[in-house]
Structures are given as structure tokens and as C-alpha cells.
């Protein structure tokens, strides 16, 4: 009996070791395939990855969940760099930005709040000379953009919210966020995903994010989906999303203080961040909001209807007196 127990323990240890080896190998391949495209500054010991393009008034772009700054560089930033200095950031734990002290690690389930993320990115922005920016946030990045405005109301020219999380939502999120965001799930389940997730699952996930439209050809390769599948990034994403709602509840109480111009762009076919739950409600919470509803559009209008998003940016800049 004792020998049998030793055998089973040895098998488990071997499987755990194989999983961790496979996960590390996949991570190395992902980073080799999609290296950092920008530069780094350090904020309190945390590396923050950013990219600067173009010239003009400052425009900060903040990506959504499971993403990185490359999401904006597939044809979108090219529409803006002739009249804006575009600054793109990787959010904490995603892309190549690190996680602040007290976050991260296989057994640590502590998330970075929207306010903590905004402060980290603002400190990085200060180092590269960003002043009075228009701040655009997509999806989860939208609530970080709102936190940015709440933290610096007199130093934020305008907000542009694209398919943005902004309001408390009914119900709960999927089980994967709860599992991957927990300490046991982060330590045990996440390495299995990193090491062995089938490509078909990745493709189906991208299709669901873009539905009812289709992702542009080469999207997965361009953004480097393997970066999101790294163990620390998968944990960070799950923890941030899973713990988000209570922070939104508290932030929503302060939206009436956001007096800067706010432009929201949202598709009425967005099932990930529904229009009726978020942007439509937000317009009643802020003093100076304008909502553009895109008929039949899903969650990724900066790819599928980029002109509408660019128009919203130009309106925000004009309303803020930057044009």
C-alpha cells in the first residue's frame, strides 16, 4: 500500500512538472513570436510597456480584457497619428506590463482595481510627458478610463468609451473567471490552459468577441494571443474581471463629478458588454455625455466600424477645445 501511494505521488509530481514545463515552453514561444513593440518606464518597480506614435494633442488608448496594446495597432492608430500623439499602454499583468507588489503569483488572487490601474498608467504617462489627454478605453479599458477621469478630473481633456464597461451588471460572470481567478485555480488549472489549450478554443473565443462581425485576417497573430495565455496574464485577467463589479458599484456613485466631455460608442448587438446595461445607463449618470449607437455592431467597433470611433475621438477633442 505504501509503495502504491508513493507511485501515485510520483505520477502526480511528474504530471505537474510536465505541465509547468509545457506552459513555460509555450510562454517562451509566445514572447519570441510577439516581442515588445514599444518602450518601458518603471513605476514603483513595475515595468510599464508603452508605445508612442504621431504628434499633436495627447490621446491615450487603453485596451480591454485578454488584450494588449497591439489590439489598437492593426490599422486603427494609423487613422489618428496625423493629428494626435497616440500613447498606448499595456494594462497591469497583460502584454508586457508587470503587476504591482501584492498582486501576482500562482497562489495570489488579489486583483488590480480600476483605480490602481489608472494610477499606475498615469504615473507612467507623467514620465513620458503626457498632458491633458483624451483617454479612450475599450471594454474593460473603459472602466479604467473612467477611473482615470475620476482620479484626475482637471487634467483629463475628455473620455472616449468604446464598448465600455461602466455600470454594475446583473447576474454573475462565467465559471472560468471564478476558477482561474482563485488561488487554487490560478495555481493548478491555469498552467493546464497555458500548456495545452487547443487552437480551436482560441479561434472560437476570438470569433465570439467579434460576433456578429468577423475578426480581420491575421488578428490573432498580430495581437499575439499567446501572450494572454501566459500563466501570469491568464491569472491577472481572470482576477481583474472576476472582482470588478464591486469597484464599478463604488465608481458609479462618483460619475456625476465627471464634467469633461464624454463620447461613448457602442454596438446594439454587443452581447459581451450590453449597450442597455452600460452605455445607455451611463448617459444618465454623467453631465456631458454623448452616445453613438452602432446598429448591428458587436463588441469590437474599433476594428469593424473604425470610422465611427475615430469620429468620436475627433468630437471629444473638439468639445474639449483641443481642435
Secondary structure in CASP SS format (residue, H / E / C, confidence):
PFRMAT SS
TARGET T0000
AUTHOR 0000-0000-0000
METHOD secondary structure of the structure
MODEL  1
X C 1.00
X H 1.00
X H 1.00
X H 1.00
X H 1.00
X H 1.00
X H 1.00
X H 1.00
X H 1.00
X H 1.00
X H 1.00
X H 1.00
X H 1.00
X H 1.00
X H 1.00
X H 1.00
X H 1.00
X H 1.00
X H 1.00
X H 1.00
X H 1.00
X H 1.00
X H 1.00
X H 1.00
X H 1.00
X H 1.00
X H 1.00
X H 1.00
X H 1.00
X H 1.00
X H 1.00
X H 1.00
X H 1.00
X C 1.00
X C 1.00
X C 1.00
X C 1.00
X C 1.00
X E 1.00
X E 1.00
X E 1.00
X E 1.00
X E 1.00
X C 1.00
X C 1.00
X E 1.00
X E 1.00
X E 1.00
X E 1.00
X E 1.00
X E 1.00
X E 1.00
X E 1.00
X E 1.00
X C 1.00
X C 1.00
X E 1.00
X E 1.00
X E 1.00
X E 1.00
X E 1.00
X E 1.00
X C 1.00
X C 1.00
X C 1.00
X C 1.00
X C 1.00
X C 1.00
X H 1.00
X H 1.00
X H 1.00
X H 1.00
X C 1.00
X C 1.00
X C 1.00
X C 1.00
X H 1.00
X H 1.00
X H 1.00
X C 1.00
X C 1.00
X C 1.00
X C 1.00
X E 1.00
X E 1.00
X E 1.00
X E 1.00
X E 1.00
X E 1.00
X C 1.00
X C 1.00
X C 1.00
X C 1.00
X C 1.00
X C 1.00
X C 1.00
X C 1.00
X C 1.00
X C 1.00
X C 1.00
X C 1.00
X C 1.00
X C 1.00
X C 1.00
X C 1.00
X C 1.00
X C 1.00
X C 1.00
X C 1.00
X C 1.00
X C 1.00
X C 1.00
X C 1.00
X H 1.00
X H 1.00
X H 1.00
X H 1.00
X H 1.00
X H 1.00
X H 1.00
X H 1.00
X H 1.00
X H 1.00
X H 1.00
X H 1.00
X H 1.00
X H 1.00
X C 1.00
X C 1.00
X C 1.00
X C 1.00
X C 1.00
X E 1.00
X E 1.00
X E 1.00
X E 1.00
X E 1.00
X E 1.00
X C 1.00
X H 1.00
X H 1.00
X H 1.00
X H 1.00
X H 1.00
X H 1.00
X H 1.00
X H 1.00
X H 1.00
X H 1.00
X H 1.00
X H 1.00
X C 1.00
X C 1.00
X C 1.00
X C 1.00
X E 1.00
X E 1.00
X E 1.00
X E 1.00
X E 1.00
X E 1.00
X E 1.00
X C 1.00
X C 1.00
X C 1.00
X C 1.00
X C 1.00
X C 1.00
X C 1.00
X C 1.00
X C 1.00
X C 1.00
X C 1.00
X C 1.00
X H 1.00
X H 1.00
X H 1.00
X H 1.00
X H 1.00
X H 1.00
X H 1.00
X C 1.00
X H 1.00
X H 1.00
X H 1.00
X H 1.00
X H 1.00
X H 1.00
X H 1.00
X H 1.00
X H 1.00
X H 1.00
X H 1.00
X H 1.00
X H 1.00
X H 1.00
X C 1.00
X C 1.00
X H 1.00
X H 1.00
X H 1.00
X H 1.00
X H 1.00
X H 1.00
X H 1.00
X H 1.00
X H 1.00
X H 1.00
X H 1.00
X H 1.00
X C 1.00
X C 1.00
X C 1.00
X C 1.00
X C 1.00
X C 1.00
X C 1.00
X C 1.00
X H 1.00
X H 1.00
X H 1.00
X H 1.00
X H 1.00
X C 1.00
X H 1.00
X H 1.00
X H 1.00
X H 1.00
X C 1.00
X C 1.00
X H 1.00
X H 1.00
X H 1.00
X H 1.00
X H 1.00
X H 1.00
X H 1.00
X H 1.00
X H 1.00
X H 1.00
X H 1.00
X H 1.00
X C 1.00
X H 1.00
X H 1.00
X H 1.00
X H 1.00
X H 1.00
X H 1.00
X H 1.00
X H 1.00
X H 1.00
X C 1.00
X C 1.00
X H 1.00
X H 1.00
X H 1.00
X C 1.00
X C 1.00
X C 1.00
X E 1.00
X E 1.00
X E 1.00
X E 1.00
X E 1.00
X E 1.00
X E 1.00
X C 1.00
X C 1.00
X C 1.00
X C 1.00
X C 1.00
X C 1.00
X C 1.00
X C 1.00
X C 1.00
X C 1.00
X C 1.00
X H 1.00
X H 1.00
X H 1.00
X H 1.00
X C 1.00
X C 1.00
X C 1.00
X C 1.00
X C 1.00
X C 1.00
X E 1.00
X E 1.00
X E 1.00
X E 1.00
X E 1.00
X E 1.00
X C 1.00
X C 1.00
X C 1.00
X C 1.00
X C 1.00
X C 1.00
X H 1.00
X H 1.00
X H 1.00
X H 1.00
X C 1.00
X H 1.00
X H 1.00
X H 1.00
X H 1.00
X H 1.00
X H 1.00
X H 1.00
X H 1.00
X H 1.00
X H 1.00
X H 1.00
X H 1.00
X H 1.00
X H 1.00
X C 1.00
X C 1.00
X C 1.00
X C 1.00
END
